Amino acid sequence: MGMKTRRLFPLLALLGLWYALPAFGVSKDMVQLQTQVQALTDQMARMQQSFDERMGVMKNLIEQTTDNMNKVTGAVNNLEKTLSQQTNDMSGKVDQVSTQVQALHDSLDEMRARLNKLGAQLDQLSSQQQNLPSQAPGLQPGTAAVQAPPPDVLYNNGLRDYNSGKYDIAGQEFSDYLKFYGNTDLAGNAQFYVGEIAYRQGNFQGAIQAYDVVLQQYAGGNKAAAALLKKGYALIELGQRDAGVRELNSLIARYPRSVEATQARERLRQLTSRKTSPSHRGTDQ
């Protein structure tokens, strides 16, 4: 037994060494793998830290951008409100200026009519002086004339009552003016105010007829543009939108620099805005 044991010892030693070598190799590979895993773990940690830092920066940029967009949106909304208010104010100012211009036109027409009247009176006086010896005794000049108030008195009375809101009285006075003085310089103005009275009383069809007389018989007068404008308004009030738009466009084409053309453009803009608005879509005729 001792002899056999001594013979097996070197073999056992070799077997132990043989088994030890793979274990030593495996341990070395594990160390390398652990080292590589640790390196990858460190690299991932650094990448995660860098990613977190960049995400923080991006988050701040997004928040700043959002704040800026909110500010810009608020500024745009305020600008739209301001523009809308200015447009409304401008529309009111245009109407006011139009009324003032109309009053100035009336004053100029009145002065022109007075000058024409003075010239006619001078001509009449000159003719009377020339024919004085041939007149029959007791015959007064002008006794055969139709009895009617003087044209300037009749027109001014009508204009005063119109501005005071006494439309029935003013309408009768302007009608009398047209009856007695239909060929004077202020006849077109009187006809226009007949239409204006009908318009303000809600008689849009009658107003259109009166404006047509201005456009046909007094086209050269200074109320032609105003009559064309108000005819377009009256047609729109009657629901005849397309016809009204045609009249307003005709006004702009014929009198592009007039105050009435400015009012027509503003009314067309309002009609277009109302037509495209969701709350009014499909309601215009």
C-alpha positions in Angstrom: 0.0 0.0 0.0 2.8 2.5 0.8 4.5 1.7 -2.4 1.4 2.2 -4.5 0.7 5.4 -2.7 4.1 6.8 -3.4 3.6 5.9 -7.1 0.2 7.6 -7.3 1.3 10.8 -5.7 3.0 12.3 -8.7 0.0 11.4 -10.8 -2.3 13.1 -8.4 -0.1 16.1 -8.3 -0.2 16.3 -12.1 -4.0 15.9 -12.1 -4.3 18.7 -9.5 -2.1 21.0 -11.5 -4.1 20.1 -14.7 -7.4 21.0 -12.9 -5.9 24.2 -11.4 -4.7 25.6 -14.8 -8.3 26.1 -16.2 -9.5 27.6 -12.9 -6.7 30.1 -13.0 -7.6 31.0 -16.7 -11.3 31.4 -15.9 -10.6 33.7 -13.0 -8.4 35.9 -15.2 -11.1 36.2 -17.8 -13.7 37.1 -15.2 -11.4 39.8 -13.9 -11.1 41.2 -17.4 -14.9 41.0 -17.9 -15.5 42.7 -14.6 -13.1 45.4 -15.6 -14.8 46.0 -18.9 -18.2 45.9 -17.3 -17.1 48.5 -14.8 -15.6 50.7 -17.5 -18.9 50.4 -19.5 -20.8 51.2 -16.3 -18.7 54.3 -15.7 -19.1 55.4 -19.3 -22.9 54.9 -19.2 -23.0 56.9 -15.9 -21.0 59.7 -17.6 -23.3 59.6 -20.6 -26.4 59.6 -18.4 -25.0 62.6 -16.5 -24.3 64.4 -19.8 -27.8 63.5 -21.1 -29.4 64.8 -17.9 -27.4 68.1 -18.2 -28.4 68.5 -21.8 -32.0 67.7 -21.1 -32.0 70.3 -18.3 -30.7 72.9 -20.8 -33.3 71.9 -23.4 -36.0 72.1 -20.8 -34.9 75.6 -19.9 -34.8 76.6 -23.6 -38.3 75.1 -24.1 -39.7 77.0 -21.1 -38.1 80.3 -22.3 -39.4 79.7 -25.8 -42.9 79.0 -24.4 -42.8 82.2 -22.4 -41.6 84.2 -25.4 -44.4 82.6 -27.5 -47.0 83.5 -24.9 -45.6 87.1 -24.8 -45.7 87.3 -28.6 -49.2 85.9 -28.7 -50.3 88.4 -26.1 -48.7 91.2 -28.1 -50.4 90.1 -31.3 -53.8 89.9 -29.5 -53.3 93.4 -28.1 -52.2 94.7 -31.6 -55.3 93.2 -33.1 -57.5 94.8 -30.5 -55.7 98.1 -31.1 -56.1 97.9 -34.9 -59.8 97.0 -34.5 -60.4 99.9 -32.2 -58.5 102.2 -34.5 -60.5 101.0 -37.5 -63.7 101.6 -35.6 -62.5 105.0 -34.6 -61.4 105.8 -38.1 -64.7 104.7 -39.5 -66.4 107.2 -37.1 -64.0 109.9 -38.0 -64.6 109.3 -41.7 -68.3 109.7 -41.1 -67.7 112.8 -39.1 -65.4 114.3 -41.8 -68.0 113.3 -44.5 -70.7 115.2 -42.6 -68.4 118.2 -42.2 -67.4 118.1 -45.9 -71.1 117.8 -46.8 -71.9 120.9 -44.7 -69.0 122.8 -46.4 -70.4 121.8 -49.8 -73.8 123.0 -48.8 -72.3 126.3 -47.6 -70.4 126.7 -50.9 -73.5 125.9 -52.9 -75.5 128.4 -50.9 -72.9 131.1 -51.5 -72.8 130.2 -55.2 -76.5 130.4 -55.4 -76.6 133.8 -53.7 -74.0 135.1 -56.1 -76.0 133.8 -59.0 -79.1 135.4 -57.5 -77.3 138.7 -57.1 -76.1 138.6 -60.6 -79.7 137.8 -61.8 -81.0 140.7 -59.7 -78.4 143.1 -61.2 -79.4 142.0 -64.7 -83.1 142.4 -63.8 -82.4 145.9 -62.4 -80.5 146.8 -65.5 -83.3 145.6 -67.7 -85.9 147.4 -65.6 -84.0 150.7 -65.9 -83.8 150.3 -69.6 -87.5 149.5 -69.9 -88.8 151.9 -67.3 -90.2 154.6 -69.7 -92.2 152.0 -71.6 -93.9 150.5 -68.5 -97.6 151.2 -67.9 -98.4 153.4 -64.9 -99.2 151.5 -61.7 -97.7 148.2 -63.0 -95.1 146.8 -60.6 -92.3 144.7 -61.9 -92.6 141.0 -61.1 -96.3 141.1 -60.4 -96.9 138.3 -62.9 -94.4 136.0 -61.2 -95.6 132.9 -59.3 -95.8 133.7 -55.6 -93.3 131.6 -53.8 -90.6 132.2 -51.1 -87.2 133.2 -52.4 -85.1 130.2 -53.4 -82.4 130.8 -50.7 -85.0 131.3 -48.0 -86.9 128.1 -49.0 -83.7 126.0 -49.3 -82.2 127.3 -46.0 -85.5 126.6 -44.2 -85.5 123.0 -45.6 -81.8 122.5 -44.6 -82.5 123.9 -41.1 -85.5 121.7 -40.5 -83.6 118.6 -41.9 -80.7 119.2 -39.4 -83.2 119.6 -36.6 -84.8 116.3 -37.4 -88.1 117.8 -38.7 -88.1 115.5 -41.7 -91.7 115.9 -42.8 -91.5 119.7 -42.8 -88.0 119.6 -44.5 -89.3 117.2 -47.1 -92.1 119.5 -48.0 -89.8 122.5 -48.2 -87.3 120.7 -50.5 -90.1 119.4 -52.6 -91.4 123.0 -53.0 -87.9 124.1 -53.9 -87.8 121.6 -56.7 -91.2 122.6 -57.8 -90.4 126.3 -58.1 -86.6 126.3 -58.6 -85.8 122.9 -60.2 -83.2 124.4 -62.6 -81.1 126.3 -60.0 -77.7 125.2 -58.7 -79.1 123.9 -55.5 -81.8 121.8 -57.1 -79.6 118.7 -57.1 -78.9 119.3 -53.4 -82.6 119.6 -52.6 -83.3 116.3 -54.5 -80.5 114.6 -52.6 -82.1 115.7 -49.2 -85.4 114.3 -50.4 -83.7 111.0 -50.7 -81.9 111.4 -47.3 -85.2 112.1 -45.5 -86.7 108.9 -47.0 -83.6 107.0 -46.0 -83.7 108.2 -42.4 -87.3 107.4 -42.2 -86.6 103.8 -43.3 -88.2 104.2 -46.7 -85.2 102.8 -48.6 -87.1 102.1 -51.8 -88.2 105.8 -51.9 -84.7 106.9 -51.1 -83.3 104.9 -54.0 -85.8 106.5 -56.4 -84.8 110.0 -55.1 -81.1 109.2 -55.5 -81.7 108.0 -59.0 -83.1 111.4 -59.9 -80.0 113.0 -58.6 -77.8 110.7 -60.6 -79.9 111.2 -63.8 -80.9 114.8 -63.7 -78.1 116.4 -61.6 -75.2 114.1 -62.4 -72.9 117.2 -62.7 -73.7 118.4 -59.2 -71.6 117.9 -56.1 -74.2 115.4 -54.6 -73.7 112.7 -57.3 -71.0 110.8 -55.3 -73.1 111.0 -52.1 -76.2 109.9 -53.9 -74.4 106.9 -55.4 -73.0 106.0 -51.9 -76.4 106.2 -50.2 -78.1 104.3 -53.0 -75.6 101.4 -52.4 -76.4 101.6 -48.6 -80.1 101.6 -49.3 -79.9 98.5 -51.6 -77.9 96.7 -48.9 -80.5 97.6 -46.3 -83.2 96.1 -48.6 -81.2 92.8 -48.7 -80.0 93.4 -52.3 -76.3 93.0 -51.3 -74.9 92.3 -54.7 -76.6 95.3 -56.3 -75.4 97.5 -53.4 -71.8 96.3 -53.8 -71.9 97.1 -57.5 -73.0 100.7 -56.7 -70.2 101.1 -54.1 -67.6 99.7 -56.6 -69.0 102.1 -59.3 -68.6 105.0 -56.8 -65.0 104.0 -56.1 -64.2 103.8 -59.8 -65.8 107.1 -60.7 -64.8 109.2 -57.7 -61.7 107.3 -56.3 -60.4 110.3 -54.2 -63.6 111.4 -52.7 -64.6 111.1 -49.1 -67.6 109.0 -50.3 -65.1 106.5 -51.9 -63.4 106.1 -48.6 -66.7 105.4 -46.9 -67.6 102.9 -49.7 -64.3 101.0 -49.2 -64.9 100.8 -45.5 -68.4 99.5 -46.0 -67.1 96.9 -48.5 -64.5 95.8 -46.0 -67.1 95.4 -43.3 -69.3 93.3 -45.7 -66.4 91.1 -46.6 -65.4 90.6 -43.0 -69.0 89.8 -42.0 -69.4 87.3 -44.9 -66.2 85.4 -43.9 -66.9 85.4 -40.2 -68.2 82.0 -39.0 -71.0 83.7 -37.0 -72.3 85.5 -40.1 -71.5 82.9 -42.7 -74.5 82.2 -44.9 -76.7 85.0 -43.4 -76.0 87.6 -46.1 -78.2 87.7 -49.1 
